[in-house]
Amino acid sequence: MLPETTQCFKMAAPLFQNVFVKDVRRLSAHGRARCLQARRHFGVSCCLTAKVPPPRKPRERVEIPGLEMITYGEKMHYVPGLAKPIYAHWERDYKDPRYYKAPPACEMPLHKEKPCYVYHQRTSALEGVRQALWLTKTKPISGLPPQLLSLTESSANQIPDQDERVKNCVVVICIHNTLLLNLLHLCATLKSTHPAIGRRIFAENYTLAATWKRGEDLFQVRGQSGLLHNCMDPLPEVCGKQEVSDTADHVLETFYPVSPTIDLQKVQVYKEELNCSGFREGYPYPHAHTLYFLEGADARCKLRPEQFRTKMLMFTFGNALARAQKLYGPQPILDRPITVQAVGTNGRIFQFLVFQLNTTNLAGDDGIKNQVWLEEDVELYDFAKVRPLIKKKQVKIPAGLAGYKPETFSKFLALYLHGAV
């Protein structure tokens, strides 16, 4: 058949489907209507080739008072004309996890009338960092603390051939997406000159749980946050007592009429006093040092940059709060603030965060606030290409690494060396 004729049939198929189908039935062998197959249709419409038969409607049972329905239950086999028997529900006298049915939520022992709002690793908060600041009663500070940035100014705290080795790590990610692990491995080469680095360990896929009250509502942070750098010794506090006392004058930003609990999971089956750092009692590395978040690590949940920074802040706060509950219990003002750091990246853009927990009294808006230092969208390089980008016979982006920014890795190294210098 000529291409022009084929195109005409395709264009006319939706208009003459019924006519063509009837003609096919008339022209079938031996004068019988044969079952239509997709490859024999003249049209190309999906309504003929992919149509699924509708589900059968269940037959309605009619119960007449005073009349007993005659079934084939005693016959032990199907008998035409007799009704299908209704058997009593059979319960096993043993536990089989394959057929376990959970009881209704209202019948569970942990069911509470008061709801709890949970933030987990896939929560996408509408208001982003502003919502996290209100939930954690935190004062934001732009940029990293100066005392941290000054750690890498000394040549003793720098890696030999630092820029060249970082560039090699970036070039490797063009083939293998392992930039974060390569940078951490590069920072670990300073262990010989900084023995305190040997008192740390990495933990992956640990489960965190922290509970607090904000106003009249109960909140929890639960879930797995990614890669955690633990240490034997806690991080030193970033601010002194005077700066902590000055946070009482800070006014928290609200986002009325949006509710602070928006996009949080509302549950009514939970434990009220649930605070767990994810590690058992006696773990030799109990203090959280730095959390490392990789953007896009969970293919089923992709967060926007603002929500990604919110996740960093909430889980950093959760680690600090769980540790504070373990050390100080219900004490509202901590004798020694707890500091936890976080680094988030997508392989090119980095987010740096330092959180200091000053108080666990989060119910009201007055009093001492917690503190967070946040530096957003810091680029490590501009482009890293295996092949050059050519448009209109002109090289727009050359192959290899372009636009490397050494100050970004200096900040990454400063957070890594914090507490070891």
Protein Blocks (a to p, Z undefined) as FASTA:
>chain_A
ZZklmmmmmmmmmmmmmmmmmmmmmmpghhiacdddfklpfblcfklmmcccdddddddd
dddehiacddfklnopacehiacddddddddfbdcfklcccddfklpmkbcfbdcddddf
kbccfklmmlmmmmnopaddedjdfklmmmmmpmklpcehklmmmmmmmmmmmmmcckkm
mmmmmmmmmmmmmmmlmmgccdehiacdddddehjbccddedjebjadddfbdcddfbdf
klmmmmmmpccddfdfbdfkgoiacdfbdcfblcdehiaehiablbcfbdcddehkamkb
ccdfklmmmmmmmmmmmmmmmmmmmmnomafbafbacdddddddehjaccddddddfbfc
lkbmgdjdddddddehiafbfbdcfbdcdeehiafbaghjehiafklmmmmmmmmmgopZ
Z
